[in-house]
């Protein structure tokens, strides 16, 4: 899987134009199934089978389908052809443990997630909120937070080539980077990062984790963080009204406009 491809483009600079080869981000569909049943389809940046597994794990945790990595036997990654255009689509099929409830209504989303919105078409925001357990209030280290954007930026290698990807990084309470993923969709990058930490037993501990996202902090990002019991969400850009409300209701620290020179605490 290649996350970028080269295209021919006409570059205009200071009144002159020239043909160039430009690196652009690849956007491809990933169909996600649970025990063989269709669950969701998302447009994401392909990187490897492993990153597709992480994305699947993070999404299933966020949606309340699973509560821990023990709920998953395996995530099978394969490819199949779509009849309408005969193009190759990747498929991730999560096989759940026998004790995990398998009522099909639980995952009957019937939606397509595009690269900018992971909740588009979701039947009920209230249904997602009902799955959240409020956090225990945790301290906020502002000096440490201001150091995090530079650490994440150093890992944004595909963004450096294309200028077209979001990133999500998770740090421990000492500001040490646990993982960082890039994707054309902010929600996908977040699912990848959370899925990685879920598989590596880095969630649900006494450690106060911070999720840093390269764009804005929206409702869906806060919801994903709360499902993973991440205590702080920081964004390079602004926070939405729903993100602020959901954070306050559940004792999550929410920070926006995070820069080395300053930040906003909501």
Secondary structure, DSSP 4 states (H G I P E B T S, - for coil): --SEEEEEEEEEETTEEEEEEEEEE--EEEEEEETTEEEEEEEE----HHHHHHHHHHHHHHTTS-SSGGGEEEEEEEEEE-TTT--EEEEEEEEEPTTS---GGGG----EEBTTBSSTT-S-HHHHHTTPPPPPP----HHHHTTHHHHHHTT-HHHHHHS--EEEEEE-TTS-EEEEEEESSHHHHHHHHHHHHHHTT-SSSSS--EEEESS-B-HHHHHHHHHTT--EEEESS-B-HHHHHHHHHTT-EEEEEEETTEEEE-
